[in-house]
Amino acid sequence: MRLNPVHISLLIIPFVASPAMAHDWYSGLQTPSGVSCCNEGDCQRVGHRYSAETGHEVEIEDQWVRVDPGVILPLSSPDGLTHACFSRYRWIDPPSKTFINLRCVILGGMA
């Protein structure tokens, strides 16, 4: 089967459009108190784990961060994976320490 330009464009468009379209669903998210979860590029897919002792944790920049249950949104992500909206703050001493402030977390598989 020979692919014509229309078929080729249909194969390429999802890969080119995905980053912008993927970020669009973050734009309307709000915290339970009504504050926007996202400011441009501060939401992304993250690692996730759960234990009875620590509760939910997300992995951001190789650091596991405990999730306050109050920032978990009761909805599903389009890809079924865990996503978080957060800010980073870097400490001066020690300079390698990063503090993560979670605003919103969307757990994979939530509905």
N, C-alpha and C positions, 0 to 999 in steps of 0.2 A: 504494500500500500504506500502510495506516495503522499506526503503531507503537503498541503497547499499553505499559503501564507495565513489564512484564517485559522487553520488547525494549529499552526506553530504559535500564533499569537495567543490562542486559548491555552496553550501549554505554558507559555511564559508569563502571562499577566498575573496569575495567582502568586507567583514567586516575587514579582516586582512590586505588586500592590500590598502584599501581606504586612510589612512593617507599619505602614501608615494605617491600614485598615485595622490591624490588630490593636493599635493604640487607641483607636476611636472608641471602643467599648469602655475604656477607662474614664473617658471625659465626663460622663454623666454620673459617676459614682460619688456618693456622699457618705460621710461618717454618720453614725446614729444621731449626732447632734446637728447635722445639716451642713457641715463644712465639706468642701470639695476634697476628695481623696487625692486627686492628681493635679500636678502642675507640670505640664509638658512631659519630661522623660523620667519621672520619679516612680513609675509603676512598672513592674516587670515580673516575669515568672521566677519563682524561687523554689528552693528545696523545702521539703516539709517532713516533719516527723512528729509523732505523738507518743507520750508515755503517761501512765497514771500519775507518776511522781511530778513531772514537770509540765504536763499539759501539752498544748500545741507549741511547736517551735518552728521557725523558718530560718533557712540558711541564706545569708546575704554576705557576699564578699568573704567567704570561708569562715563566717562567724554564725553560730547558732543563737538566735534571739527568741526569748520567750514571748508568746503572743498573749496580750491581755484579751480575755474573751469579749470585752466591749468593743474591740476594733474588728471583729470577725463579721463580715457582711453575710446575710442569709440568702445568698444567691450562688449560682454556678458560673464558672468561667467558660467562655466559648470552647476552650480546648480540654476542659475537664481537669486541668492542672492547677496547682496552687500559685496565686499571684499576691504580691504585696505592693502597697504604695507607702513610701517612706522617705525620710530625710536623713542625711548623714552629717555627723559633726565629728571633726577630727580634734583630738586632744593635743595640746602643746607638749605636755610631759606625761607619759612618754608619747612621742610624736606618731608612733605607729598605731596607737589605740584609736578605734573608730566607734563612736556611739551611734546607734541606729534608733531613730524615732519612728515607730510604726504608726501610720494613720489608718490604714485599712488593709485587711487581709481577706482574700477570697480563697477558701479552701477548695481543693479539687474534689469533685463529686458532690458538692453541696447542692441542694435544690430547695 
